[in-house]
Amino acid sequence: MLGDNTDNTIHNGSGNTQARDIHGISPEQFERQLNKSLVDLRADLEAKHAETRRADAAELKMRQMEISDLQRQIGDYEARVANPEAAYKEHIARIAELEQLLRDATVEIGENRIKDAQAALEQGDFSKADEIFAEVEEFETQAVKRASKASFGRGLIAEEQVRWQDAAEHYSRAARLDPSYETLIKAGHFLGRSGLYAEAIRIEEQLLQVAMKEFGDEHKNTAIALNNLAANYKETERYGEAEPLYRKALEIDRKVLGTDHPDYAIRLNNLAALLEATGRYGEAEPLYLEALEVDRKVLGIEHPDYAIHLSNFAGLLVRTGRPEDAEPMYRKALLVFETALGMEHPHTVQSRGLLEGFLTDHPN
């Protein structure tokens, strides 16, 4: 099964940061930096492969983990290089958000007013002291929020530099300090991406509560929260808990976004994957087919999401004894990934592995 493709498309943090013109790096300089980073990462990967060939048994697992991390980073940079305009806009938006966080970090605590309150106390006037204590309460509350913003900013930096475990740590701290929809959804995403499912579930459960309180139970953001929690339940084989959440997310998007929307196709695919995992192939197949039809209409057949859903449907065909129909789908999916994302992107690598495994199990 190729990746679940959950709704963690939240690259701009709070979602309300707009790309803007700033003094600094130009699009051309940014693209050159991307290409240089990609060259450096590929060189690091080649060096790690050489180290692996020389590693003993005790070192081999560590080296393989390092190679896997480098491959994921290379895949991310290849995706950015493939669409430098979008990557630059995202980069500028992230920089703008970081600038705002830095501006918010500057405060004053009113020391002169404290001295005045001390003098007033000596005269039996408690009103100024009471005002100061109220100010201190507010200041401490804001200090916690500023600390959360600082952690969130570090998470943005780690995300920009493709350091996902560091991003998970920083976003999780931001969420602990200020559990908002924006901090919780980032923390849940990167904890799950780091394989820390128990922690991700705790965060996603909290996210769902916040979403329902802030947006209501029939809002697209609530659907995202439902979907993401269901995905982590599925990863830990808590299928009975995941299914109603997937179904609720699907129903919300049907009402709010309509059936001709990429997110609706994702919901269909995710529910189908869960049904497939529980052996309910007859229920899963029409959902996979509907997701593919939505993708064809809305995204086109050269889009990576279409390839993900095509590959997942091919897996169902294999399970249900139709390998001759599955093979061209695996090949088409791999071609889309190679063209759209590059040869070393994690989706491409996984898709190639699925095809190779299929051909091994089903030789001509």
N, C-alpha and C positions, 0 to 999 in steps of 0.2 A: 504493500500500500504506500503510494507516494504521499508526502506530507499532507496533514489535515487541512492546511490552508485556512486557519482560523482567522477571525476578524481582528487582527492585531495591527492593522494598517494605521498607525498613530504617530507617524514620523515627526510630526511637528508639535509634539508635546500636548499642550492644552487644546490644540486644534483651532485657536483663534489668532495665532501669530501669522501675519502676512509677510510674504517676501517683499523686500523693499530695497531701494538703491542705497548702498553704503559705500563709504570710501574704503578701499582695501583691495583684496584680490579680485582680479577680473575673471570673466568666464574662461578666457584662454589660459590664464595662469592656473586656475583651478583644474582645468582638464589636463594640463601638463603635470600637475602634482598627482592627479589620479593615476596617470600612466606611469609615473616614476614609482609610486607606491606599489603598483601592480608588478612592475619589473622587480622591485626589491623583494616583494612577497614570494614571487616565483623563484627567485634565487634562494631565499630562505627555505622554500619547500624542497628544492633540489638538494640543498645541504642536509636537510633533515632526512631525506631518503638515503643519502650517503651514510649518515650516522646510523640509520636503522640497519643498514647492511652490515655494519660493524658491531652493532649492539649485542650484548649477551641477553639471555632470557630475562634477567631481572630488569634490564633497561628497555626491553622491546615494547612493553605495553605503554610506558611513558612516551616513548618516541612516536608510537602510533597515534596516541592522543594528540600530541603536538602537531603531527601531520594533518590529522582531521581538523584541528582548529585552523591551521593555515589554509587548508582547502576551502573551508567556509569563508574565511576572510577574502581569499582570492575570488571566490564566487561573488561575494558582495561587491568587491571593487570592479569585477568584470561587468556586473549589472550596471554600476554607475558609469563606467566607461561607455557602455552600449547606449546609454541615454544621458549624456553629459548635461543637457539643458535642464532636465528634471532634477538631476543630482545637484546641480548648482543652485537651483531654486530652493531645494531642501536644505542645502548647506547655508545659504543666506538666511533662511527662516530660522534655522537653529542658532546662527550667530546673533540675530536680532533678539531672540528669546534670551540668550545668555547675557546680552548687553542690558536688557531690562532687569534681569536678576541681579546684575552687579549694581545697577542704580538703586534697586530696592534695598540693597545691603547697607546703605548709608543712613544712619539715624542719629538723633540727638536725644539725650535723656533729661535735660532741664536741670542742671546742677544748681543754678541760681535760685530757682524756685524752691528747691529743697532747703537752701539756707534761709530763705524767707519763711518757710514753714517752721523751721526750728526756732527762729526768733519769735514767731507768733505763738508757738507752744509755751514759751516762757511767760507769755502774757495771758495764758489761759485760752487762747484761740485755737481750737482744734480743726477749724474748717479747712485751712490751707493744707494741713497734714493729711486730712481725709482726701482732699483733691490729689495730693501727691501719691497716696497709696493707690487710689483709683488709676492714676497714670502709670504707676509701676505695674499694676495688674495688666493693664492694656499693653504696656511695653513687653512684659514677659510673654504674653500671648503672641504678640507680633514677632518676638525673638524666635519663638518656636517655628512660626511660619517662615521667617527668614532662613532659619537653619534648614527647614524643609526645602525651600527654594534653592539653597546652596547645594544640597544633596541632589536635587533634581538637575541642577546645572551640571554637576559632575557626571550624572547619568547621561545627559545629552552629549557631553564630551566623549564619554566611553562609547556611547552608541555611534557617534561620528567616526571614532577610531576603530570600530568593529571589535570592541572588547566587551563581549556580551556578559560574561560573568561579573565583571566590574560594574557594568550597567545595572545588572540585577541587584547587586549589593547597594549601589547608590540610590536607585529608585525605591528599593525596599525601605531604606532609611527615610527617604522623603515621605513615603506612605505611612510609616509609623508615626512620624511627627505631625503630618497633616494629611489624614486619610481622605483625600478628595478623589473625584472620578479620574482626574488627570494623572495623579500620582499612582493610584491603585491599578489603573489599566496598564501603565508602563511596567510597574513592578510585577504584576501577574504575568505579563507577556515574557519578560526576560527571565523570570524564575522558571517558567515552563520551558523556555528555549534552552535553559541551562540544565534541564532534567530534574529540577528541584520541585517535583510535582506536589508533594505534601504542602510545602510552603506556598506554592502557586495557588493551590486550592483554597487555602486559608485566605489569601488575598482576594481571589476571585469571588469567594462567598461574600466578603465584605464589600467588594465592588458592586455586586448585584443589589445588596441592600441600599447602598448609596444611590445607585442608578434609579431604583424604583422610587426612592424618596424624592430625588431631585427632578427626575424626568417623567415619572409615572410608569405604569406597567405596560403601556403600548407606545413606546418610543424607540427609535432606531438604536439609541445608545443602550437602552435596556436589552434590546435584542443582542447587541454585541456582548454585553456582560453575560447574558444567558449562554450564548454560544461558546464563549471562552471558558466559562466554568464547566460546561458540558464536555469540552475538549479535554480538559484536565481530568475529569472523572473518567472519560473513556481511556485515557492513557494509563490509568491505574485500575482498569477493568471494572469500574463501578458503573456498569452499563445501565442497570435499572434506574440509577439516579440521573444518568446523562440523557436518556431518551426523552423524558418529558421536557427537559430544558431545550434540547434541540428542536422539538416540535413547537414549543412556545415561541422560540426565536424565529422559526420559519413562518409561523402564523403572523407575528408582528410585522415582519418584512413584507409579507403578502399584502397586508393592509396598508402599511405606511409607504413602502417603496414600489409596490407593484411587482408583477411577475416578470417584467422585462428589465431586470436590474442585476448587475453582477453579484451583489451581496445575496440576492435571492438564490442564485445558482450555487453559491458557496454553502448556503444553508441546506439546500437539497442534497448536495454532495456529502456534507458532513453527516446528515441523518442517514443517507444511504450507506455510508461507511460503517456507521454503528450497527445498522440492521445486518449488514454483511458479516460484521464481527460476531454477531449473535446467531449466525446461520440462517437468517431469514432472507434468503436470496431472492425469492419471488417478490418480496416487498421492496427490496433494495433496487432491483433493476429498473423499474419505471422512474424512480427518482434520479438515478444516474442519467438516464436518457433525457429526462426533462432538463437537468442541469446542463447537459451538453447542448441541447437545443437553445436554451437561453444564451449560453456562451456564443454559439454561432451567430445569433441575431445581434447581440449587443457588443461582443468583443472581437469576433472573428476567429477563424481557425488557426491563426498564427500567434495567438496570445498564450502566454504561459499558463494562465488559469484554465484555458481550454485543454492544454496538454496535461495538466494535473488531473482534471476530471476524466479525460480520455484514458490515461494510464490506470486510474482507479477502476474504471469500468472494465478495462482489459483484464484486470485482476479477477473481477467477478466472473468474466467469461471463462477464464481458466478454471476457477473453482467449480463452475457448473458444466464442465466438460466440453467447452467450445474453443479449444486452443487455436484452431485455424482462423477464427474470427479475431482472436486477441492479438496475434502476431503483428498484423499491419497497424494496429492501434499503438502497440508499444513502439514500433518503428516511427510512426508519425509523431508521437509524443517526444521521442528523443530528438528528432529533427527540429521540432519547434524550440525545444530547450537550447539546443546547440546554437541555433540561429538567433534567438532572442536574448539568451543569457550568457552564452559563452561555454567553452568546453569544460571549464573547471568549476562552474557554479554547482552548489550542492544538489539542486534539482537535476542538473544534467548528469552528474556523477551517479546519483541514485537511479535515474531513469536508465542509464547505460547498464548499471548492475542488474536492474530488473529484466532488461532485454537479454542480457547474457545468461542470466539464470533461467529464463524461459527457454532459450535455445538449447541450453544444456539438458533441461528436463524434457524437451520436445524436439529431438533431432529429426531432421527431414529424412 
